Amino acid sequence: MKKRVIDGIEVQRSSGNVYADLGLPDAEKLKIKTGLVIEIRKAMRRLDLTQQAASKRMGIAQPKVSGMMRGDFSNLSERKLMDCLNRLGYDIEIKVKPAAEPVGHLMLAVA
């Protein structure tokens, strides 16, 4: 990535995945899970759900919802997060296509 100096501070443009920029393992999965959790939070606000009501609707324990709202979703799989979104009234489509590069990428597109 290209670095430049702005107001005396060296900056670098993000790759689009902050987890990859930080060198974290499983950066693609973390980016997907973060996107799913953001949509869950939006749905909870839109439906005006408390954590308790959301936990019942999503079929997970309230402490897990609390953790998710604080950014701790390591104990929830991508599949479980998608299930939570389904239970909150979201459709999820998975599109598979050949990659332009030798190794493909995961991507979350929200409509």
C-alpha positions in Angstrom: 0.0 0.0 0.0 1.1 3.5 -0.8 2.1 5.7 2.1 2.1 9.5 2.2 2.5 12.3 4.7 -0.4 14.6 5.6 0.3 17.4 8.1 3.5 15.7 9.1 1.8 12.4 9.8 2.6 9.3 7.8 -0.7 7.7 6.6 -1.5 4.7 4.5 -4.7 4.0 2.6 -6.7 1.1 3.9 -7.1 -2.1 1.8 -10.8 -2.0 2.7 -10.4 -4.6 5.4 -9.1 -3.1 8.6 -8.5 -6.6 10.0 -6.1 -7.4 7.1 -4.4 -4.0 7.5 -3.7 -4.9 11.2 -2.3 -8.3 10.1 -4.9 -10.3 12.0 -5.5 -14.0 11.0 -8.9 -14.8 9.4 -9.3 -11.1 8.4 -11.8 -11.9 5.6 -14.0 -13.9 8.1 -13.8 -11.1 10.7 -14.9 -8.6 8.1 -17.9 -10.7 7.1 -18.9 -11.3 10.7 -18.6 -7.6 11.5 -20.9 -6.8 8.6 -23.4 -9.3 9.8 -23.3 -7.9 13.4 -23.8 -4.4 12.1 -26.9 -5.5 10.2 -28.2 -7.3 13.4 -27.8 -4.1 15.4 -29.6 -2.1 12.7 -32.5 -4.7 12.7 -32.7 -4.6 16.5 -33.0 -0.8 16.3 -35.5 -0.9 13.5 -37.6 -3.4 15.3 -37.1 -1.6 18.6 -36.0 -4.8 20.4 -34.4 -5.0 23.8 -31.5 -7.4 24.1 -33.8 -9.8 25.9 -36.5 -9.6 23.2 -33.8 -9.9 20.5 -32.2 -12.9 22.2 -35.6 -14.8 22.2 -36.3 -13.9 18.6 -32.7 -14.9 17.5 -32.6 -18.0 19.6 -29.4 -17.1 21.5 -28.8 -16.3 25.1 -29.1 -12.6 26.2 -25.4 -12.5 27.4 -24.3 -13.4 23.8 -26.5 -10.5 22.5 -24.9 -8.2 25.0 -21.4 -9.4 24.0 -22.3 -8.9 20.3 -23.4 -5.3 21.0 -20.1 -4.7 22.7 -18.2 -6.1 19.7 -17.5 -9.5 21.1 -18.9 -12.0 18.6 -16.0 -14.5 18.5 -18.2 -17.1 20.1 -20.8 -16.9 17.2 -20.2 -18.5 13.9 -20.9 -16.8 10.6 -23.7 -19.3 10.1 -25.3 -18.5 13.5 -25.1 -14.7 12.7 -26.9 -15.4 9.4 -29.5 -17.4 11.2 -30.0 -14.5 13.6 -30.6 -12.2 10.7 -33.1 -14.6 9.2 -35.0 -14.6 12.5 -35.0 -10.8 12.4 -36.7 -10.8 9.0 -33.7 -10.7 6.6 -33.2 -12.8 3.5 -29.6 -13.9 2.8 -28.3 -14.8 -0.6 -25.0 -16.4 -1.3 -23.5 -15.9 -4.7 -20.6 -18.0 -5.9 -18.6 -17.2 -9.1 -15.2 -17.8 -10.5 -12.5 -15.4 -9.0 -10.5 -13.1 -11.2 -7.4 -13.9 -9.1 -5.9 -17.3 -8.1 -7.5 -17.1 -4.6 -11.0 -15.9 -4.2 -12.4 -13.4 -1.6 -15.4 -13.3 0.7 -17.6 -10.3 0.3 -20.7 -9.0 2.1 -23.1 -6.8 0.1 -26.0 -5.2 2.0 -29.0 -4.0 0.0 
